[in-house]
Each structure stands twice: as C-alpha cells, then as structure tokens.
Amino acid sequence: MSEAQDFKYIGRRVVRPDGVDKVTGRANFGADFALPGMLYGKVLRSPHAHARVKKIDVSAAAAMEGVYAIVTGADFPKVGSEEITGGEGAGDFADLATNVMARDKVVYHGHALAAVAAKSNAIVDAALSAIKVEYEVLKPVLDLDTAMADGAPLVNDKLFTAGLKEKPTRPSNVAAYMEFKRGDIDKGFAEAEVVVEGTFRTPTVHQGYIEPHACVATINQGGQATIWCCTQGHFDVRSMTCKVLNLNVADVRVIPSEIGGGFGGKTTIYLEPVAVMLSKKAGRPVKMTMTRDEVFRASGPASATKCTVKIGAKKDGTITSMHAWLAYEAGAYKGSSMAPGAMCIFAPYNVPNFLIQGYDVLVNKPKVAAYRAPGAPQSMYACESVLDDLARQLKMDPLDLRLKNAVSEGSVAAYGPKFNAIGFKQCLEAAKKHPNYKLKLGPNEGRGIAAGFWFNAGMQSSAEVHINENGTVTVVEGSPDIGGSRASMALMASEELGVPYENVRVLVADTESAGYNNVTGGSRVTFATGMAVIQASRDIIAQCKQRAAATWGIEADMVDWKDGQAIPKPGVNADVKPLTLAQIAANAGRTGGPLLGRASLNARGPGPGFSINMADVRVDPETGKVDVLRFTAIQDAGRAIHPSYVEGQMQGGAAQGLGWALNEEYVYDANGVLQNAGFLDYRMPVASDLPMIDTQIIEVPNPNHPYGVRGVGEVPIVAPLAAAANAVRDATGIRIHDLPLSPPRVLAALEARKG
Amino acid sequence: MSKVHVETRINGERMEFLCEPQQSMLDVLRDNLRLTGTKEGCATGDCGACSVLLDGRLVCSCLMLAVESGGHELTTIEGVARGDELHPIQRKFLEHAALQCGICTPGFIVAAKALLDENPNPTEEEIRFYLAGNLCRCTGYDKIIRAVQDAAKTLRGEAA
C-alpha cells in the first residue's frame, strides 16, 4: 500500500447513513425506549463521602402504593476479586460490584446504596425519601497529598500497594506503583546545560456527554434478561452485568441504543445490574435514567493529578534526561488512568535517560472512568509545559525544540515498542509552515504550542456483509456509532465492493445478532471494525468470483473483480459478459445460496497518533478571563476515511481540552460533598466561548491497515491543555501550574505579581 | 393527585393529554406523548437539548410545566421538517457533518430555527451567542456554526 493509492469512495464527505433519523428526532437514544407495563427505577445515593452503613430501613418505602420493588446491597451476590480486561479503564470486578451497589460502606458522595422501582417517577422519589439509613460518618480523604501522607485515613483498610519491590506491611491509599526507565537520569541531568522542573496539578473533570446514562431491563422467571441501554460496548455491559449478578452470558442479551456521547465514560456499568435486580423483584420491565446531578456525582470522571516533570538539555536543545513523578486519583476504587498516562508522557521524544514513576491513589470520590486518551492529557500537560519553559530558557522556537528531539520511524518509544511509520515530524513541520503560526499578536495576547500522543487500540471486532437480492449491501457490525462511524464503514464497504455508497446500509447489532466486539473506545472502530468490514467485503468478492466462475464454466482464479462486477481475466473466454453484484445477487439462489461475507479479527498495529496544537489567547488583565482567539489542530490521521468526521474529532477534542484547561473542575467541600453537580456550575465550553477551530489533517498511512487508517478520536484532547496554558504563559509572563486557568486563578496570579 | 386535562397544538396538530400538575412539558412530550425527539440532558435549563418553540419562541421544555401549554402552539423537532422534505437547517447539519453523537442535534436545530426565523442574516457572533444555551460536547461547535450560516444563506435564497 502506498500514499498514491487511488480511491473512489474513501475520502468523500458523504452524508452519514443514520443522519436523517438524527436530525428529525427519530433516532432512539438510551432514554427513548419504553415497554408496556414498564416501571421507573431510581437509586438512593449516599449524602456522605465516607461512612459505614449501619442500617437501611426500607419498610416505610416498601409499604407505599405503587412501589413494586426495593433492592439494597443485600440482594446482590458477593463477587470475587478479578481483574477487568478488554475495556478502556482499569479495575476489579469485586470493586465494580460494590460500586454498582454499596454493601457495608459508602465511599463517595453519590455512592448507590438502595434502589426503588415504582409506577411513576413521582412515587419513586417519594419512596426514596422514605428510606431510612443510619450512617457512621468517617473522615474522607479528598486529595492526593493527604491520601499519600503517612497516617492518612484509609479509603480501604484492606488495600496494600502493588508493584513495590518489597511487599508492604501496612495498608495504604496508594493502590499501585509503576515505573519505566532507560539509562541513568542522574548522569543525564549532570550532562545537561539547562534543567527545568515544575509540579502541575489538574482537577477532577467529567467527560460531560450530554446524554445521561439510561437503560431498560427485563428478566423472566427463567433468568433470561434483556437490557436496552446507551453504551460504548454492549458486549462489555453483558459480561460485566453477568459478573455482578452471577448470570450466565447465554441468558443476557444487550441491545445498544444510539449513544449520546461517552468519551470513555460509557465503557462500564452503573444502572444495568440494578435495573435487572429491580425487574426480577417486580416482575416487570424497569427503566432507569440518571439525572444530570447523578451523572456528575456517581459516574466515573477523569483522574485529578499531581505531576512533577524535570527535563535537562544541552544548549542546542538536545534533551539528555527526563524525569516524571505522576500521581493519579483513582476515586474510591483502584484503577486510575495512571498507567497509560505514564506510558504516553515521553513517547514523542528520543531521550537517552528517563525515569517515569506513577502512583494510583484512592480518594473518596467516584471511581474514575476512561476519558478520551485516558491519562495522557494530564501527564502530557506537565511535560509539554516544562518543554515550553525549556524552550524559553534556551531561547529556542518551541517547534524547533520538539523537532530536535522528535521520534520518527524506527525510534524506540519510551514505553517500549519501536515506532513504525508515524507522522510526528510531519505535524511539527506543518505547524511551522502554518499561516496561523506567523500571525502577529497584540497586547495581552499569547501563543502556545503543545504536542499530543496516543497509542490507539486495535482489539477484537467482527463484521458481516450481506448482499441483498438487488445487489445492495447491509453491513452488520457491533461497534456502537458514537460519531459517524457507520459512514466510515459504508465507505469502506463501497470502496471494496465497488457499489455506490448510497446502496450500503450499516446496522449496529445487539449481542445476539453480531459477532463479539470490544468497546467503541481506544480510537479503534474505524481502524479495527473497519478492517473487519474490509475483510468481510473481500470475502464477498471471493464468493462472487466463484459464482461468476461457475456461471461461466471457468476456474475462480480466472475471474477479476472491478468496479462492482466480476470480469474474466484477460485472455479468458471473450464471449463472457461481466456480471454485476446485482446480477450475481439476483441469481444467488441458483448458484449456491445467499451471499454472506464474514470477518472476525483481533486487530494488531493500530498505528500511534500524534498531534500539534497551537492556541492563541487574550488574557483580560482586569478579570483574568482567558479568551481563545484562534486554535489550530494538526494531526496525523493515517488516512481520513471521512475527512469531515476526522476534523470533527479534532475540533471536539480541542473544545473538551480547552474546557479542561480553562474552566472545568469538580468543586468539593471539606466533607467531600460535590458542590457543582450541574451544567450551570460545571462550566463546559459553549458556542460563544470558542472560535472556529482550524484543522489540518496529515496523512502518513498506517502500514498495518489496508487503507492506512490510524485512530483519530483520542489524540485531539491531549495537547490543548498545555497549548492553552503555554499561551497564557506567553500572554502574561507568568507560569501558572494548576488547572483550570479560570478567571479567579489567573487574576490571583496577575495580582500577586503586582504585589 | 388528580390529573389535569390539557388541550394544545403540537406541530400543527390539535392534542389533548392528561398530566400531573407538576409534570414538565419535557416529561409529558417524552413519556405521555412519546415524542422522544426532544431530549433531556439536564432538566435544569442548562443544556438546551429539550429546546422547543412555544408560539414560535425558544424555550427549554424542562423548565415549563405541561399545563402551561394549554391553548398554545408547540413546535418540537418532529415538526421541523416540511412534510416529506427536510428543513434546510436539517439538510445543512447533515451536509456539514454538524453532528457526531446526535443527542444535542434536535435542540440545536430547534434553536437555530428560532434564530433564523427571527434574524435571517445573523453574524457568526450572533449565531454563537444565540446558540450559547445549547451544549454540544462532540463537535467544538465549528461545523454547527457553519451549518447554520449555510442554512441561513439557503433560506435567504442565495446560492448555497
């Protein structure tokens, strides 16, 4: 495969096949489904961040008219410790089970400890307030410094730090330690002519998907359950729900609805097992929908972090040593995104000596979930900020400093593997040439540059391609379409089969109708599920060649496939007319039966993604407010199957990253009660906060994909944090280490300088 | 609690429903009338996913009591298309890939319709401020703004 590949459909900006339903209100999302006789269910959540549950009295609630079922932790089976694999986050099934429904202890404000199903939402609310809970309130642990200090109150007194050379003798809030190294950092710092160091903090932030978690569940007397829900991975919902409820996988069918955003936050379960248990007790289907307040308090946000980065370099910019000390909040159960954060932090750079140390730390906050390139934005915010300071000290262009040390094909990544073809240097060169890089800035304005990196994932996918009787095509796959992937699947099937895009329709099928698929996550769908669609299409082509060969009375290897038709190879029986897919399909019953192509794979070699972001900001000296004037995102997409949706990922990631950089944060009081569990006070960017976001797609094809695709969804959120922070540094002359760079924080820094 | 009988018009059609006095318009649209195109993102008036037009005026249906619709005319996303043809705003959202997950899309289209009904030639800044009550977490707004600009052009009869 080469850059000069000639495509007929790939790269076209077509209208997505599910589009009309989504602009007319017909598309069914998580909360849109209903069944006859359905009850409404809701969870009772802890008002305390840390407490022992001494007694739950549900008698008054149970006696209310219209209440059909109440469940507490006592109704759920005990689940043994077992690592969760395959999703995008880290964790343990035993923790997942107690997160879904607390037993003897609640460990964050919002932790579920009972649930009610009733005839109406009004009755549910009344019943929830009639449940009496006796708590013994415990001291909460709310930040990394406290949690890691000697003698800290323990979130879990049975937890011992994993990953240490010597097995610890005392329990700790530090769930795990990990390190990577190369060479000798002390030697590297001794060789350096300039050393820059900084400690950076990022707050707890939420993915902020607009659709709250929702599901409908029903289970019959034989233990067979059906769950309709919005999820990034219905196969994971099935396996997790089965573990938590001790059900047989064969008995549980999960049907994914359209999904209203996830960004990693919908790769786990919260409501689904509760709805099944309520349905079991009530003998009716039960619908559960989180309120926005519940989404903030009780679904998984992203880790708050504290990261110290030290970088040493020669005067010419050659980096000699890098050290990172990274602490990530996991929430109340182990399994933060520390590991990927640690693996990504120095990935863009060639460095002879580095040490990366990471800590996974428990605090009394909701268990974190994956959030778009989980872990990378936080650690790379620290690294890219220190590199910016280093460039200033060296009086070097920040792009040149990065170019000097950038990895390229053949470099060994800090996290281990050798890079194949990658586009980091191409992104840096494109940034240098970009007209926005040359624009003059005015007073109180600044420009910031930062790099982003994400591994991207491959993992398991399956797809089927069905040829209908008139030669049109149905693609059946199992990766929930969260941002237009049906269009990409249809484009790839069109390209392979040579049929018009409009004749291809794509179904995201349920757990009993599609082969197994890992989650829609890790930027893997267009790469891995796309590869399955390509292979399934090639399966169809092979079958069509056989059918044509049989019709013509020649060998199948004497048939070619071109422009949607079977043609004889040159020199073969010249009287034979080409057979179109439609003709072969119409005749399928007489040539061997329906045309059904299949592929299943575990996709390897996803092709890492790199980006360069450039932010121009203006800082209001009176208020400390930061306005984004321009934002330029440059990213290697390998091959843009549908350029508009690639740009959309870049623009959306930029907006989320800018929210993280400038405004978003969970605000807790001293008791661990979340103060801003709503969109009014958890301030995500709105249309008037942002400019148009300029994009430039670089295409360095991934050699491991037939068309060169590499994942594009996650990289876009990695660089904006440091790009914005470096721009604020440029505008003000002050390095502020903690995010968000909200008006009060920026103003305080400006005031402090005045003295 | 006894239910209230409400007579209203929704998407040009006369409608009657029974609702509890405290029920929001959003809940009645979605749960009682099964018009689920109008979405709930927050139920506190902060995200705009539940945007509808009440006598042509843009409102969050989560902040309105269902009984208040009595005698008025509501337009929801289900009533935006012109018969079997998409409204230009809907068409432009598709052409510009102005949606990714699509959950905020009905609210944006209804809000954009209110804007363009009121101001056929808005500046980019006017569009951004008019739509500031609608949250989108996927797109970064860029393609939404461009779709609205292009739809405005089409509605003004200029070549798109």
Interface residues (C-beta under 8 A of the other chain):
Chain A: R13 V15 R16 D18 G19 V20 K22 V23 T24 G25 R26 A27 N28 F29 A31 D32 A34 N121 A122 Q207 G208 Y209 I210 E211 P212 E258 I259 G260 G261 G262 F263 T289 T291 R292 I482 G483 G484 H642 S644 Y645 E647 G648 Q649 Q651 G652 G653 A654 A655 Q656 G678 F679 L680 M684 P685 V686 A687 S688 D689 L690 M692 I693
Chain B: M1 E20 Q22 D27 R30 D31 R34 L35 T36 G37 T38 K39 E40 G41 C42 A43 T44 D46 C47 A49 T76 I77 E78 V80 A81 L86 Q90 F93 L94 E95 H96 A97 L99 Q100 C101 G102 I103 C104 T105 P106 I109 E124 E125 I127 R128 F129 L131 A132 G133 N134 L135 C136 R137 C138 T139 G140 Y141 D142 K143 I144 I145 R146
